[in-house]
Amino acid sequence: MVKMRPMWEINAEIVSDVYGGYVDWDERFYNCPECDEPIYECDWSPAELKECICPICGFVEGEGEED
């Protein structure tokens, strides 16, 4: 049986590993790498967090990066 990881956890790892951003695993929030707003797991649905890293400013992973 495969257990799906919450979208918040996937985004939090991206914020930490790719952008060097702050993640509070106990309180379950990360700071957006773009606008620095805290993104709490309890405030956003998995669908909202799948669309972007930050539902507040709309930051998407890799946005603005050149190949």
N, C-alpha and C positions, 0 to 999 in steps of 0.2 A: 504494500500500500504506500503510495507516494503522498506525502503531505506538502501542500502548497504553502510557501512562505508568504506572510502578509506583504502587500505592496509597500507599506511603510518601511519595513525592514530592508527591502531591496533598495529603495530610495536612500535610506539612511546609510547603507554601505557605500553607495555611489558618492554621496555627499562626503563621507569620511575618506574613502580610499582614493577617489578621483580628484576631488576638489580640496581636500584637507580641511573640510568644515567640521564644526562642532556637532556631536551627537550625544544626547543624554539618554542612555539606554534604560535607566531606571524610571525617569519621568516620561519617556517615550516621545521625545521631540528632537528635531534637528533644526539648525539654522540654515536658511536658504543661502546658497553660495552667491546669489545675485543681489537680493534685497536684504538679507540678514534677518528676515522675520522668522520667528520660531514656528515650525510646522509640527503640531501635536497630532499624534496618531488618532486620538479620539475626536478631533475636529473635522476630519476629512474621510470620505468614503474611499474604498479601494479603487473605484472607477476614477475618481478625481485624481488620486495619486498615481494612477497608471498613465494618465494624460500628460502629467508634468511633474517635475520635482517640487515645484512651488505653485500651489493653486492661487496664491495671493498675487504674485507678479507674472505668473505664467512661464517661469524658467523651465526649459527643457534641456535634458542632458545633451551636450555636444552643440548646443545652439551657439552660433557665432564662431565656432572653431573652423579652421580651414584644413583641408585634407593635405 
